[in-house]
């Protein structure tokens, strides 16, 4: 008798064919060296060609404020529904808003 287990989950990059795909896949040095100030408003735009500091797919497109820095990465507070979430990601995956 075969016992059915739960199906495998799609994982961190599962079901992201159009969400994370990028046409121009080169990351420039200026993208890596971007700097932000604490309190800046940024948008999470995942760059699939740069894997370090890759945020979860659910945060792609959300905007929030920078609250701190951890080494070369930035801490960003995002509002998802009614809850505040905090992520740590590299500058390559962030885009400054006005």
N, C-alpha and C positions, 0 to 999 in steps of 0.2 A: 504494500500500500504506500503510495507516494503522498507525502505531506506537502501541502502548498505553502510556500513562504510568501512574504510580501515582495512585490515587484521592486526592481532596483529603481532608485530615484535618479532623475536626470543629471544631478550634480551641479557644480557651480556655474558651468557654461552651457548647460542644457537648455534647449528651446530658445536660443539667442541668435539664430541665423541672421536675422535682419536687425536686431537690436544692437549687437556689438560689432557686426561686420563693418569694415572700413575699406574704402576704395584706395586711398593713398596710405600705404602702410609704413612709411618712413617717419621715424621720430627724429626731429632735429635736436641739436644741442641746446638751442634756445628753449625748446619745449621742456627739456629736463631741468634746465636751470631757472625756470620761472619762479618768482618769489611773490608771496602774498603777505599782507599785514593781518594781524589779529583784528577781527571785526569786518573783514572784507566779505562781501556776498559772492558766492561762487556757485557754479552749476557743475554737477558730476556728469562728465562726458567720458565714458570708458574708451580708452585707446587700446584696441585688441592687440596691437603689435608690441606693446610694452607690458610685460607680465608682472613686473615688480609693483607692489602696492595696488593690486587689482581689486577694486571694490566689488561687492556682490551685485549681481545683475538687477536686483530689485531697486537699487539706488540710482540706476542710470536715468539721467534727465531731471533728477530732483535738484533743488537749490537749497542752500543753507549758508550758515556763517562759519567762518574759521574761528575756532576758540583756542587753538594752541598749535604747537609744533613738537613733533617727536623725531629727533634726528633730522633727516631730509624730508620726512613725511609731514602732513598736516592733519590736525584733528578738525573734523567738520561736524557741526550739529545740524541734522536734517529733521524736518517734521514729516512723519509718515502717518497720515490719518490724524489721530488726536495725540499720538505719542511722539516724543522726541528721541531720535536715535543718533548715536555718535559713531562716526567711522574714521579710520585712519587710512589715508591714501596718499600717493605721490602726486606731485604737481602736474605730471603729465595727464592725469585723469581729471583735472579741474580746469574750469574755464571761468574767468573773472566776469562778473556782471556789474553793471553800473550802480 
